[in-house]
Amino acid sequence: MCGIVGAIAQRDVAEILLEGLRRLEYRGYDSAGLAVC
């Protein structure tokens, strides 16, 4: 299974994205990533 989390905001979104990854963790531990531009 897979899941995608995204966020667009004027403030730092890294914590939002990390929380999204934590919530998707039960789907599998094979890989996870975070890109902030």
PyMOL Python script that loads the backbone (N, CA, C, O; Angstrom):
from pymol import cmd

cmd.read_pdbstr("""\
ATOM      1  N   MET A   1       0.838  -1.177   0.000  1.00  0.00           N
ATOM      2  CA  MET A   1       0.000   0.000   0.000  1.00  0.00           C
ATOM      3  C   MET A   1       0.880   1.236   0.000  1.00  0.00           C
ATOM      4  O   MET A   1       2.063   1.178   0.336  1.00  0.00           O
ATOM      5  N   CYS A   2       0.284   2.349  -0.382  1.00  0.00           N
ATOM      6  CA  CYS A   2       1.040   3.595  -0.370  1.00  0.00           C
ATOM      7  C   CYS A   2       0.129   4.737   0.051  1.00  0.00           C
ATOM      8  O   CYS A   2      -1.094   4.599   0.075  1.00  0.00           O
ATOM      9  N   GLY A   3       0.723   5.828   0.371  1.00  0.00           N
ATOM     10  CA  GLY A   3      -0.017   7.030   0.729  1.00  0.00           C
ATOM     11  C   GLY A   3       0.838   8.243   0.438  1.00  0.00           C
ATOM     12  O   GLY A   3       2.066   8.181   0.495  1.00  0.00           O
ATOM     13  N   ILE A   4       0.189   9.335   0.128  1.00  0.00           N
ATOM     14  CA  ILE A   4       0.891  10.578  -0.180  1.00  0.00           C
ATOM     15  C   ILE A   4       0.324  11.671   0.715  1.00  0.00           C
ATOM     16  O   ILE A   4      -0.890  11.787   0.882  1.00  0.00           O
ATOM     17  N   VAL A   5       1.212  12.461   1.280  1.00  0.00           N
ATOM     18  CA  VAL A   5       0.816  13.602   2.103  1.00  0.00           C
ATOM     19  C   VAL A   5       1.452  14.838   1.491  1.00  0.00           C
ATOM     20  O   VAL A   5       2.630  14.813   1.134  1.00  0.00           O
ATOM     21  N   GLY A   6       0.702  15.903   1.365  1.00  0.00           N
ATOM     22  CA  GLY A   6       1.242  17.152   0.842  1.00  0.00           C
ATOM     23  C   GLY A   6       0.688  18.336   1.607  1.00  0.00           C
ATOM     24  O   GLY A   6      -0.384  18.255   2.206  1.00  0.00           O
ATOM     25  N   ALA A   7       1.416  19.425   1.585  1.00  0.00           N
ATOM     26  CA  ALA A   7       0.964  20.642   2.261  1.00  0.00           C
ATOM     27  C   ALA A   7       1.550  21.852   1.555  1.00  0.00           C
ATOM     28  O   ALA A   7       2.710  21.850   1.141  1.00  0.00           O
ATOM     29  N   ILE A   8       0.734  22.878   1.425  1.00  0.00           N
ATOM     30  CA  ILE A   8       1.178  24.164   0.894  1.00  0.00           C
ATOM     31  C   ILE A   8       0.808  25.206   1.938  1.00  0.00           C
ATOM     32  O   ILE A   8      -0.355  25.322   2.325  1.00  0.00           O
ATOM     33  N   ALA A   9       1.789  25.955   2.387  1.00  0.00           N
ATOM     34  CA  ALA A   9       1.529  26.960   3.418  1.00  0.00           C
ATOM     35  C   ALA A   9       2.628  28.006   3.400  1.00  0.00           C
ATOM     36  O   ALA A   9       3.693  27.794   2.819  1.00  0.00           O
ATOM     37  N   GLN A  10       2.366  29.123   4.034  1.00  0.00           N
ATOM     38  CA  GLN A  10       3.369  30.180   4.136  1.00  0.00           C
ATOM     39  C   GLN A  10       4.318  29.923   5.296  1.00  0.00           C
ATOM     40  O   GLN A  10       5.401  30.507   5.351  1.00  0.00           O
ATOM     41  N   ARG A  11       3.927  29.060   6.221  1.00  0.00           N
ATOM     42  CA  ARG A  11       4.792  28.752   7.357  1.00  0.00           C
ATOM     43  C   ARG A  11       5.531  27.442   7.095  1.00  0.00           C
ATOM     44  O   ARG A  11       5.289  26.783   6.084  1.00  0.00           O
ATOM     45  N   ASP A  12       6.413  27.070   7.985  1.00  0.00           N
ATOM     46  CA  ASP A  12       7.188  25.836   7.865  1.00  0.00           C
ATOM     47  C   ASP A  12       6.255  24.626   7.880  1.00  0.00           C
ATOM     48  O   ASP A  12       5.507  24.427   8.837  1.00  0.00           O
ATOM     49  N   VAL A  13       6.299  23.832   6.835  1.00  0.00           N
ATOM     50  CA  VAL A  13       5.390  22.690   6.724  1.00  0.00           C
ATOM     51  C   VAL A  13       6.054  21.368   7.090  1.00  0.00           C
ATOM     52  O   VAL A  13       5.409  20.322   7.021  1.00  0.00           O
ATOM     53  N   ALA A  14       7.318  21.389   7.473  1.00  0.00           N
ATOM     54  CA  ALA A  14       8.021  20.137   7.766  1.00  0.00           C
ATOM     55  C   ALA A  14       7.320  19.343   8.863  1.00  0.00           C
ATOM     56  O   ALA A  14       7.163  18.129   8.731  1.00  0.00           O
ATOM     57  N   GLU A  15       6.896  19.996   9.942  1.00  0.00           N
ATOM     58  CA  GLU A  15       6.214  19.288  11.036  1.00  0.00           C
ATOM     59  C   GLU A  15       4.878  18.709  10.576  1.00  0.00           C
ATOM     60  O   GLU A  15       4.505  17.610  10.984  1.00  0.00           O
ATOM     61  N   ILE A  16       4.165  19.436   9.736  1.00  0.00           N
ATOM     62  CA  ILE A  16       2.892  18.936   9.199  1.00  0.00           C
ATOM     63  C   ILE A  16       3.137  17.670   8.389  1.00  0.00           C
ATOM     64  O   ILE A  16       2.419  16.682   8.537  1.00  0.00           O
ATOM     65  N   LEU A  17       4.150  17.705   7.535  1.00  0.00           N
ATOM     66  CA  LEU A  17       4.450  16.548   6.695  1.00  0.00           C
ATOM     67  C   LEU A  17       4.946  15.364   7.516  1.00  0.00           C
ATOM     68  O   LEU A  17       4.591  14.221   7.228  1.00  0.00           O
ATOM     69  N   LEU A  18       5.755  15.622   8.526  1.00  0.00           N
ATOM     70  CA  LEU A  18       6.224  14.533   9.388  1.00  0.00           C
ATOM     71  C   LEU A  18       5.056  13.871  10.113  1.00  0.00           C
ATOM     72  O   LEU A  18       5.023  12.647  10.244  1.00  0.00           O
ATOM     73  N   GLU A  19       4.109  14.657  10.578  1.00  0.00           N
ATOM     74  CA  GLU A  19       2.928  14.087  11.233  1.00  0.00           C
ATOM     75  C   GLU A  19       2.127  13.248  10.239  1.00  0.00           C
ATOM     76  O   GLU A  19       1.610  12.189  10.596  1.00  0.00           O
ATOM     77  N   GLY A  20       2.024  13.710   9.011  1.00  0.00           N
ATOM     78  CA  GLY A  20       1.339  12.927   7.984  1.00  0.00           C
ATOM     79  C   GLY A  20       2.023  11.595   7.742  1.00  0.00           C
ATOM     80  O   GLY A  20       1.354  10.572   7.591  1.00  0.00           O
ATOM     81  N   LEU A  21       3.363  11.596   7.703  1.00  0.00           N
ATOM     82  CA  LEU A  21       4.101  10.345   7.528  1.00  0.00           C
ATOM     83  C   LEU A  21       3.892   9.409   8.713  1.00  0.00           C
ATOM     84  O   LEU A  21       3.773   8.196   8.538  1.00  0.00           O
ATOM     85  N   ARG A  22       3.849   9.969   9.909  1.00  0.00           N
ATOM     86  CA  ARG A  22       3.606   9.141  11.100  1.00  0.00           C
ATOM     87  C   ARG A  22       2.232   8.478  11.028  1.00  0.00           C
ATOM     88  O   ARG A  22       2.078   7.314  11.400  1.00  0.00           O
ATOM     89  N   ARG A  23       1.241   9.218  10.551  1.00  0.00           N
ATOM     90  CA  ARG A  23      -0.113   8.666  10.467  1.00  0.00           C
ATOM     91  C   ARG A  23      -0.232   7.588   9.391  1.00  0.00           C
ATOM     92  O   ARG A  23      -1.099   6.717   9.472  1.00  0.00           O
ATOM     93  N   LEU A  24       0.634   7.648   8.390  1.00  0.00           N
ATOM     94  CA  LEU A  24       0.618   6.643   7.327  1.00  0.00           C
ATOM     95  C   LEU A  24       1.531   5.459   7.626  1.00  0.00           C
ATOM     96  O   LEU A  24       1.575   4.504   6.851  1.00  0.00           O
ATOM     97  N   GLU A  25       2.247   5.509   8.722  1.00  0.00           N
ATOM     98  CA  GLU A  25       3.264   4.503   9.034  1.00  0.00           C
ATOM     99  C   GLU A  25       2.701   3.081   9.074  1.00  0.00           C
ATOM    100  O   GLU A  25       3.402   2.136   8.710  1.00  0.00           O
ATOM    101  N   TYR A  26       1.474   2.915   9.500  1.00  0.00           N
ATOM    102  CA  TYR A  26       0.890   1.579   9.605  1.00  0.00           C
ATOM    103  C   TYR A  26       0.741   0.908   8.248  1.00  0.00           C
ATOM    104  O   TYR A  26       0.553  -0.307   8.187  1.00  0.00           O
ATOM    105  N   ARG A  27       0.820   1.662   7.163  1.00  0.00           N
ATOM    106  CA  ARG A  27       0.664   1.093   5.823  1.00  0.00           C
ATOM    107  C   ARG A  27       1.883   0.275   5.400  1.00  0.00           C
ATOM    108  O   ARG A  27       1.796  -0.519   4.463  1.00  0.00           O
ATOM    109  N   GLY A  28       2.989   0.454   6.059  1.00  0.00           N
ATOM    110  CA  GLY A  28       4.195  -0.290   5.708  1.00  0.00           C
ATOM    111  C   GLY A  28       5.435   0.513   6.037  1.00  0.00           C
ATOM    112  O   GLY A  28       5.400   1.743   6.080  1.00  0.00           O
ATOM    113  N   TYR A  29       6.511  -0.180   6.264  1.00  0.00           N
ATOM    114  CA  TYR A  29       7.748   0.467   6.683  1.00  0.00           C
ATOM    115  C   TYR A  29       8.797   0.460   5.580  1.00  0.00           C
ATOM    116  O   TYR A  29       9.941   0.842   5.829  1.00  0.00           O
ATOM    117  N   ASP A  30       8.443   0.037   4.367  1.00  0.00           N
ATOM    118  CA  ASP A  30       9.429  -0.138   3.305  1.00  0.00           C
ATOM    119  C   ASP A  30      10.215   1.134   3.010  1.00  0.00           C
ATOM    120  O   ASP A  30      11.435   1.084   2.856  1.00  0.00           O
ATOM    121  N   SER A  31       9.541   2.254   2.932  1.00  0.00           N
ATOM    122  CA  SER A  31      10.255   3.497   2.663  1.00  0.00           C
ATOM    123  C   SER A  31       9.381   4.688   3.010  1.00  0.00           C
ATOM    124  O   SER A  31       8.154   4.601   3.051  1.00  0.00           O
ATOM    125  N   ALA A  32      10.036   5.775   3.253  1.00  0.00           N
ATOM    126  CA  ALA A  32       9.350   7.041   3.512  1.00  0.00           C
ATOM    127  C   ALA A  32      10.301   8.152   3.114  1.00  0.00           C
ATOM    128  O   ALA A  32      11.519   7.977   3.144  1.00  0.00           O
ATOM    129  N   GLY A  33       9.752   9.277   2.749  1.00  0.00           N
ATOM    130  CA  GLY A  33      10.603  10.388   2.366  1.00  0.00           C
ATOM    131  C   GLY A  33       9.924  11.711   2.611  1.00  0.00           C
ATOM    132  O   GLY A  33       8.709  11.786   2.795  1.00  0.00           O
ATOM    133  N   LEU A  34      10.729  12.753   2.610  1.00  0.00           N
ATOM    134  CA  LEU A  34      10.232  14.099   2.846  1.00  0.00           C
ATOM    135  C   LEU A  34      11.042  15.050   1.987  1.00  0.00           C
ATOM    136  O   LEU A  34      12.272  15.040   2.038  1.00  0.00           O
ATOM    137  N   ALA A  35      10.364  15.872   1.196  1.00  0.00           N
ATOM    138  CA  ALA A  35      11.027  16.893   0.391  1.00  0.00           C
ATOM    139  C   ALA A  35      10.358  18.227   0.672  1.00  0.00           C
ATOM    140  O   ALA A  35       9.137  18.352   0.576  1.00  0.00           O
ATOM    141  N   VAL A  36      11.154  19.213   1.016  1.00  0.00           N
ATOM    142  CA  VAL A  36      10.637  20.555   1.286  1.00  0.00           C
ATOM    143  C   VAL A  36      11.375  21.516   0.368  1.00  0.00           C
ATOM    144  O   VAL A  36      12.604  21.582   0.383  1.00  0.00           O
ATOM    145  N   CYS A  37      10.621  22.261  -0.430  1.00  0.00           N
ATOM    146  CA  CYS A  37      11.231  23.217  -1.376  1.00  0.00           C
ATOM    147  C   CYS A  37      10.891  24.638  -1.016  1.00  0.00           C
ATOM    148  O   CYS A  37      11.318  25.568  -1.700  1.00  0.00           O
TER     149      CYS A  37
END
""", "prot")
cmd.dss("prot")
cmd.show_as("cartoon", "prot")
cmd.util.cbc("prot")
cmd.orient("prot")
